Amino acid sequence: MRQVTVIMLVFFMSCATAVPSNDRQKIDKDSVDYVEIRKQFDTVSLRLTADQAAGFIDVWHHSSSKGVYKFLPEYFLTIHFIGGRSRSYRVNGSLVKQGNDWTYSVGDKEYFKNIWYQHAGLTRDYFEYFPIYNKSGGFLIDRSPLTEKHRNAIKQVLTYYDHKWLDIRGMIFYEQEIDSELLWNYTTKANDSAWLSLHK
């Protein structure tokens, strides 16, 4: 009986230590060399201005703890310190992670998106294209990287319907919001070789 008790105690202790803990580290502004942001699947990191870097440090210090969350990062932010050290953060909307899955919120869901958009040369009138499919009566968004074939096809569809678009390192952004049903229609056309042949 004593052996079982010891085993259970060790089990619960191991579970407790496996839970990510609050890992927020304060940042000394004077020790920062520069800060970069990179969009998921992008190959280029964009450097923040000094004001943006200082702004991020402030919102990070004042962010609220939200506990453990699992999410797919939209952006990766890296602080490069004087002397060569660096510290990385994963971002989804307003949520930020540092080393583990303990999550903090900066409050503004558009905060990191606006920074990336500014450096990418995009206005807030542009939206990123993702293929949309109809599954079981609902819409499913495919956020994986676009294939070259689909990328060229959706450019053709958007051009045919007079939408302005930009290709930024393989990511497609279109001007003015398009509803999900119409995007599904465009995705379907982009995957239809017969439609593409007839609408060049």
MIFI-544108 format. One record per residue: residue in three letters; residue number from 1; x negated, y, z negated of N, C-alpha, C, O, CB in turn. Coordinates in steps of 0.2 Angstrom, whole numbers. Last residue first. Glycine has a CB too. Example, Ala and Ser with C-alpha at 12.3 -4.5 7.8 and 13.67 -1.06 7.14 Angstrom:
% MIFI-544108
> rest|nr|n_east|n_north|n_up|ca_east|ca_north|ca_up|c_east|c_north|c_up|o_east|o_north|o_up|cb_east|cb_north|cb_up
> SER|2|-64|-11|-35|-68|-5|-36|-64|0|-39|-67|6|-40|-70|-3|-29
> ALA|1|-66|-28|-39|-62|-22|-39|-66|-16|-39|-71|-17|-42|-57|-22|-45
***
This chain:
% MIFI-544108
> rest|nr|n_east|n_north|n_up|ca_east|ca_north|ca_up|c_east|c_north|c_up|o_east|o_north|o_up|cb_east|cb_north|cb_up
> LYS|200|48|167|348|41|170|347|42|178|349|36|181|349|37|167|352
> HIS|199|59|158|346|59|165|343|52|168|342|50|170|337|63|165|336
> LEU|198|57|145|350|62|149|353|62|156|351|65|160|354|69|146|352
> SER|197|48|140|341|46|140|348|51|144|352|49|147|357|47|133|351
> LEU|196|54|140|329|48|144|330|47|145|338|44|150|340|42|141|326
> TRP|195|64|131|331|66|138|330|60|142|331|61|147|335|68|139|322
> ALA|194|56|119|331|60|121|337|62|129|337|62|132|342|67|117|337
> SER|193|50|119|319|46|120|325|50|122|331|48|126|335|42|114|327
> ASP|192|54|124|304|57|122|310|54|123|316|54|129|319|65|125|310
> ASN|191|49|131|294|47|124|294|50|120|300|50|114|301|49|120|288
> ALA|190|54|143|295|47|143|295|44|135|296|39|134|298|43|146|289
> LYS|189|67|141|292|65|142|299|58|142|300|55|139|305|67|150|301
> THR|188|66|139|278|69|133|283|67|135|290|65|130|294|76|133|282
> THR|187|62|151|274|58|145|273|60|140|278|55|136|281|58|143|266
> TYR|186|73|159|278|67|160|281|62|154|280|59|152|285|64|166|278
> ASN|185|83|153|269|84|153|276|77|154|280|76|151|285|89|158|278
> TRP|184|77|156|257|77|149|258|79|148|266|76|144|269|83|146|254
> LEU|183|78|170|258|71|167|258|72|160|259|67|157|263|68|168|251
> LEU|182|92|171|256|89|173|263|82|170|263|80|168|269|89|180|264
> GLU|181|93|166|243|97|163|249|94|164|255|93|160|260|104|164|249
> SER|180|86|176|236|84|169|236|87|165|242|84|161|245|86|165|230
> ASP|179|84|192|244|87|187|239|85|180|241|83|178|246|95|188|239
> ILE|178|70|202|244|74|198|248|77|193|243|74|190|239|70|194|254
> GLU|177|64|219|242|66|213|239|71|209|244|75|212|247|69|214|232
> GLN|176|51|226|251|58|226|249|60|219|247|58|214|250|62|229|255
> GLU|175|38|218|261|41|224|258|49|224|257|52|221|261|39|230|263
> TYR|174|29|204|256|33|207|260|36|213|257|37|214|251|39|202|262
> PHE|173|14|195|256|18|200|252|22|204|257|20|206|262|14|205|248
> ILE|172|5|180|255|9|185|259|14|189|255|17|186|250|14|180|264
> MET|171|-12|176|254|-6|177|250|-2|182|254|-4|187|257|-7|179|243
> GLY|170|-24|176|261|-19|170|262|-13|170|258|-9|166|259|-23|164|260
> ARG|169|-29|188|258|-33|182|257|-28|176|257|-29|172|252|-37|183|251
> ILE|168|-15|195|261|-21|197|257|-24|190|255|-22|187|250|-18|201|250
> ASP|167|-5|201|273|-8|195|271|-15|197|267|-19|200|270|-10|191|278
> LEU|166|11|209|272|3|210|272|1|203|270|4|199|266|1|215|266
> TRP|165|25|215|281|22|211|277|14|212|277|11|215|282|23|203|279
> LYS|164|41|221|285|34|223|284|31|218|280|34|216|274|33|230|282
> HIS|163|53|213|295|51|214|288|43|216|289|40|213|292|52|208|284
> ASP|162|60|209|307|58|216|306|56|218|298|57|223|296|63|221|308
> TYR|161|62|196|310|68|200|306|66|207|304|69|209|299|70|195|300
> TYR|160|50|193|315|56|192|320|62|196|316|65|200|320|58|185|321
> THR|159|41|194|304|41|199|310|47|199|314|49|204|316|35|197|314
> LEU|158|46|183|297|46|190|294|46|195|299|50|200|299|41|191|289
> VAL|157|42|173|306|49|173|304|50|181|301|55|184|303|51|168|299
> GLN|156|28|174|307|32|175|313|39|176|311|43|180|314|32|168|317
> LYS|155|25|172|294|23|178|297|27|179|303|30|185|304|16|179|298
> ILE|154|28|159|293|32|163|289|31|171|291|35|175|291|31|163|281
> ALA|153|18|153|301|25|152|303|29|157|299|34|160|302|28|145|301
> ASN|152|6|155|294|7|158|301|14|158|303|17|163|306|3|155|306
> ARG|151|9|148|282|8|155|282|9|158|289|12|164|289|0|156|280
> HIS|150|10|135|287|16|138|284|15|146|284|20|150|285|18|136|277
> LYS|149|-3|133|291|2|132|296|9|136|293|12|139|297|4|125|297
> GLU|148|-11|135|280|-12|139|285|-6|139|290|-4|144|293|-18|138|289
> THR|147|0|133|265|-5|130|270|-5|135|276|-1|140|276|-2|124|273
> LEU|146|-1|143|250|2|141|257|-3|138|261|-9|140|261|4|148|260
> PRO|145|-2|135|234|-5|139|239|-2|138|246|0|132|247|-12|138|239
> SER|144|14|134|224|7|131|226|5|135|232|8|139|236|7|124|228
> ARG|143|27|137|221|22|142|220|14|139|221|10|143|219|22|144|212
> ASP|142|42|135|227|36|131|227|30|137|227|29|140|231|35|127|234
> ILE|141|57|135|219|52|139|221|45|135|221|44|133|216|51|146|217
> LEU|140|73|129|223|67|128|220|61|132|223|61|132|229|66|120|220
> PHE|139|90|132|219|84|134|223|78|132|219|78|134|213|84|142|225
> GLY|138|103|120|219|100|125|216|93|127|221|91|123|225|98|124|209
> GLY|137|108|108|224|113|114|223|110|120|221|113|125|220|119|112|219
> SER|136|97|99|225|103|98|220|107|104|219|109|105|213|100|95|214
> LYS|135|87|112|231|87|105|228|93|104|223|94|108|219|80|104|225
> ASN|134|81|121|244|88|120|241|87|112|238|87|108|242|94|121|245
> TYR|133|66|131|242|70|125|245|76|124|241|77|126|235|66|119|245
> ILE|132|55|143|247|61|141|243|65|136|246|66|136|252|65|148|242
> PRO|131|38|149|246|43|145|250|49|143|245|47|142|239|40|138|253
> PHE|130|35|166|242|34|159|240|40|155|244|45|157|244|35|157|232
> TYR|129|28|181|243|32|176|246|30|169|244|24|167|243|31|176|254
> GLU|128|28|195|232|25|189|235|29|184|238|34|182|234|20|186|230
> PHE|127|33|211|237|35|205|233|31|199|236|30|199|242|42|204|233
> TYR|126|32|229|236|30|223|239|31|217|234|30|218|228|23|223|241
> ASP|125|35|241|229|40|239|234|38|232|237|42|229|241|41|244|239
> ARG|124|24|244|222|29|240|218|35|238|223|39|234|221|32|244|212
> THR|123|10|243|234|15|247|230|20|242|226|20|236|228|19|252|234
> LEU|122|-7|237|234|1|236|235|5|241|231|3|243|225|2|229|233
> GLY|121|-20|236|233|-18|241|237|-10|240|239|-8|242|244|-21|241|244
> ALA|120|-26|229|223|-25|226|229|-22|230|235|-21|228|240|-20|220|228
> HIS|119|-25|238|212|-32|236|215|-31|233|222|-36|233|226|-36|232|210
> GLN|118|-11|237|210|-15|244|211|-21|242|215|-23|246|219|-16|248|205
> TYR|117|-9|224|207|-6|227|213|-10|233|215|-11|235|221|2|229|212
> TRP|116|-15|222|195|-18|219|201|-15|222|207|-19|223|212|-16|211|200
> ILE|115|-8|231|187|-15|232|187|-17|229|194|-21|232|198|-19|229|181
> ASN|114|5|225|188|4|232|190|-3|233|191|-5|237|196|7|237|186
> LYS|113|3|213|182|5|213|189|3|220|192|1|221|197|12|211|190
> PHE|112|1|217|169|-5|214|172|-3|214|180|-8|215|184|-6|207|170
> TYR|111|14|222|166|8|226|164|2|223|169|-1|227|172|6|225|157
> GLU|110|27|217|167|24|220|173|17|222|172|14|225|177|28|225|176
> LYS|109|31|214|154|30|209|159|27|211|165|24|206|169|37|206|161
> ASP|108|26|221|140|28|223|146|26|217|151|20|215|152|24|229|149
> GLY|107|21|214|128|27|217|128|30|218|135|36|217|137|27|223|125
> VAL|106|10|206|126|9|213|126|15|217|127|15|223|127|4|215|132
> SER|105|10|192|115|14|196|120|12|203|120|11|206|115|21|195|119
> TYR|104|0|177|114|2|183|112|6|187|117|5|186|123|-5|187|110
> THR|103|-2|160|109|0|165|114|2|171|111|4|171|105|6|162|118
> TRP|102|-13|146|109|-9|151|105|-8|157|109|-13|160|112|-14|153|98
> ASP|101|-20|137|116|-13|138|118|-9|143|114|-3|144|115|-9|132|119
> ASN|100|-36|145|116|-32|139|116|-25|141|118|-24|146|122|-32|136|109
> GLY|99|-43|157|119|-46|151|120|-42|145|120|-44|140|124|-51|151|114
> GLN|98|-30|166|124|-37|167|124|-41|161|125|-42|158|130|-40|171|118
> LYS|97|-16|171|133|-19|166|129|-27|168|130|-29|171|135|-18|159|132
> VAL|96|-1|181|135|-8|181|135|-11|175|131|-9|175|125|-12|188|134
> LEU|95|14|187|143|10|182|138|3|182|140|1|181|146|14|176|138
> SER|94|21|194|152|18|198|146|14|194|142|11|196|137|24|201|142
> GLY|93|16|184|165|21|189|163|17|193|158|12|196|159|27|186|161
> ASN|92|3|176|159|9|174|163|14|179|161|16|179|155|11|167|162
> VAL|91|-15|173|159|-9|178|158|-3|175|162|-4|172|168|-11|185|161
> ARG|90|-30|170|149|-25|168|154|-18|171|153|-16|172|148|-24|160|154
> TYR|89|-46|177|148|-39|176|146|-35|174|151|-36|175|157|-37|183|143
> SER|88|-63|176|142|-58|175|147|-51|174|144|-51|172|138|-59|169|152
> ARG|87|-78|184|140|-73|181|137|-67|181|142|-65|186|145|-71|185|130
> SER|86|-97|184|141|-90|185|144|-85|182|139|-86|177|136|-90|183|151
> ARG|85|-113|191|140|-108|187|137|-101|189|141|-101|194|144|-107|188|129
> GLY|84|-122|201|144|-121|195|148|-116|190|146|-114|186|149|-127|191|149
> GLY|83|-125|213|139|-130|208|137|-128|201|140|-132|196|140|-129|207|130
> ILE|82|-109|219|138|-116|221|138|-121|215|135|-120|213|130|-118|228|135
> PHE|81|-97|207|143|-100|212|138|-107|213|140|-110|210|144|-100|208|132
> HIS|80|-82|206|153|-90|205|153|-93|210|148|-92|216|149|-92|206|160
> ILE|79|-67|198|152|-71|204|149|-78|202|150|-80|197|147|-69|206|142
> THR|78|-55|193|164|-62|192|161|-65|198|158|-66|203|162|-67|188|165
> LEU|77|-40|185|167|-44|192|165|-50|190|162|-50|186|157|-39|196|161
> PHE|76|-30|178|179|-35|177|174|-39|184|173|-41|187|178|-40|171|177
> TYR|75|-12|176|181|-18|180|182|-23|177|177|-22|174|172|-17|187|181
> GLU|74|-3|166|179|-2|170|185|-9|174|187|-11|175|192|4|175|185
> PRO|73|-4|149|172|-7|156|172|-5|160|179|-6|156|184|-14|157|171
> LEU|72|9|141|166|4|141|171|2|148|172|6|152|174|7|138|178
> PHE|71|10|137|148|12|140|154|7|140|160|1|139|158|14|148|153
> LYS|70|15|133|132|12|131|138|15|135|144|21|136|145|14|123|139
> TYR|69|12|141|116|16|141|122|12|137|128|6|138|128|18|148|125
> VAL|68|12|144|99|10|140|104|15|139|110|21|138|109|9|133|102
> GLY|67|15|161|94|14|154|93|11|151|99|8|153|104|20|151|91
> LYS|66|15|175|97|21|171|98|20|164|97|25|160|98|22|172|106
> SER|65|10|190|90|8|183|90|15|180|92|20|181|89|5|181|84
> SER|64|8|205|100|12|201|95|11|194|96|11|191|101|19|203|95
> SER|63|-5|217|102|0|212|105|3|208|99|0|208|93|-4|207|110
> HIS|62|-14|226|99|-8|227|96|-3|222|99|3|223|98|-5|234|98
> HIS|61|-26|222|106|-26|223|98|-19|224|95|-18|222|89|-30|229|97
> TRP|60|-21|223|119|-22|216|116|-23|217|108|-20|212|105|-29|214|119
> VAL|59|-19|236|121|-13|232|120|-14|225|118|-10|222|114|-10|231|128
> ASP|58|-33|240|120|-28|243|115|-22|238|115|-19|237|109|-26|250|117
> ILE|57|-38|233|131|-41|232|124|-36|234|119|-35|231|114|-48|235|123
> PHE|56|-31|239|141|-30|232|140|-33|230|133|-29|227|129|-34|228|145
> GLY|55|-37|252|141|-30|251|140|-28|244|138|-24|242|133|-26|253|146
> ALA|54|-50|250|144|-48|252|137|-41|251|136|-39|250|130|-50|260|137
> ALA|53|-47|246|158|-51|241|153|-49|243|146|-48|239|141|-58|241|154
> GLN|52|-42|258|163|-38|251|162|-41|246|157|-37|243|154|-37|248|169
> ASP|51|-52|266|162|-46|268|158|-42|261|157|-39|260|152|-42|273|161
> ALA|50|-62|260|170|-63|261|163|-57|262|159|-56|260|153|-68|267|162
> THR|49|-53|249|181|-56|255|180|-57|256|172|-55|251|168|-51|261|182
> LEU|48|-57|232|185|-52|237|182|-56|243|181|-62|243|180|-50|235|175
> ARG|47|-61|223|199|-63|226|193|-58|232|191|-56|236|195|-70|229|194
> LEU|46|-55|207|204|-55|214|205|-56|218|199|-54|216|193|-47|217|208
> SER|45|-61|192|212|-59|196|206|-60|203|207|-64|206|211|-64|194|200
> VAL|44|-55|181|224|-58|188|223|-56|190|216|-50|191|215|-57|193|229
> THR|43|-47|171|228|-54|170|228|-58|176|225|-65|175|225|-57|167|234
> ASP|42|-32|165|220|-36|170|224|-43|169|223|-45|165|218|-34|178|222
> PHE|41|-26|157|212|-27|154|219|-31|159|223|-33|158|229|-21|153|222
> GLN|40|-20|170|202|-20|163|203|-21|161|210|-18|164|215|-14|159|200
> LYS|39|-30|185|203|-24|181|204|-25|174|205|-30|172|207|-20|185|209
> ARG|38|-41|192|191|-40|188|197|-34|185|197|-31|182|192|-46|183|197
> ILE|37|-50|206|184|-43|202|185|-43|198|191|-45|201|197|-37|207|184
> GLU|36|-63|211|173|-60|209|180|-54|206|179|-52|202|174|-65|205|184
> VAL|35|-72|224|165|-67|219|165|-64|218|172|-63|222|176|-61|222|160
> TYR|34|-89|228|159|-83|229|163|-78|223|162|-79|218|159|-86|229|171
> ASP|33|-95|229|146|-98|232|152|-93|233|157|-92|239|159|-103|227|154
> VAL|32|-92|233|129|-89|230|135|-93|233|141|-93|240|141|-81|232|136
> SER|31|-95|238|117|-99|232|119|-97|230|126|-100|225|128|-99|227|114
> ASP|30|-86|248|114|-93|250|116|-97|244|118|-103|245|121|-96|253|110
> LYS|29|-75|241|110|-75|244|117|-82|246|119|-84|246|125|-71|250|117
> ASP|28|-74|225|103|-77|232|102|-78|235|109|-82|233|113|-84|231|99
> ILE|27|-60|216|100|-65|218|105|-68|225|104|-64|230|103|-61|218|112
> LYS|26|-55|203|90|-55|210|91|-61|211|96|-66|208|97|-56|214|85
> GLN|25|-47|188|94|-53|191|92|-53|198|94|-51|200|100|-60|187|96
> ARG|24|-35|176|90|-36|182|93|-43|185|90|-44|186|84|-31|187|91
> ASP|23|-31|163|87|-38|164|89|-40|171|92|-45|172|95|-40|159|94
> ASN|22|-21|153|78|-22|160|80|-29|162|81|-33|161|76|-19|165|74
> SER|21|-23|136|83|-22|141|78|-23|148|81|-25|149|87|-27|140|72
> PRO|20|-16|121|89|-20|127|90|-18|133|85|-12|133|83|-18|130|98
> VAL|19|-16|106|81|-12|112|82|-16|118|83|-20|120|79|-6|113|77
> ALA|18|-25|97|76|-24|97|83|-20|103|85|-20|105|91|-21|91|85
> THR|17|-24|97|62|-30|100|65|-29|101|72|-33|105|75|-36|97|63
> ALA|16|-12|90|61|-12|97|59|-18|100|62|-17|106|64|-13|97|51
> CYS|15|-16|77|65|-11|81|69|-11|88|67|-10|92|72|-4|78|67
> SER|14|-25|74|55|-28|75|62|-22|78|66|-24|82|70|-29|68|65
> MET|13|-16|73|44|-22|78|44|-24|79|51|-26|85|53|-27|76|39
> PHE|12|-9|62|48|-5|69|47|-11|75|47|-10|80|50|-1|69|41
> PHE|11|-19|52|47|-15|54|53|-12|61|53|-13|64|58|-9|48|54
> VAL|10|-23|52|34|-28|54|39|-24|56|46|-26|61|49|-32|48|40
> LEU|9|-11|48|28|-14|54|26|-18|57|32|-18|63|34|-17|54|20
> MET|8|-10|35|34|-5|40|35|-7|47|34|-6|52|38|2|39|31
> ILE|7|-21|29|28|-20|30|35|-15|35|37|-17|39|41|-18|23|38
> VAL|6|-17|30|14|-23|33|16|-23|34|24|-25|40|26|-29|29|14
> THR|5|-6|22|14|-5|29|12|-11|33|15|-10|38|17|-5|29|4
> VAL|4|-12|9|17|-7|12|22|-6|20|20|-6|24|25|0|9|21
> GLN|3|-19|7|6|-23|8|12|-18|11|17|-20|16|21|-25|1|15
> ARG|2|-10|6|-4|-14|12|-4|-18|13|2|-19|19|4|-19|11|-10
> MET|1|-4|-6|0|0|0|0|-4|6|0|-3|11|4|5|0|-6
***
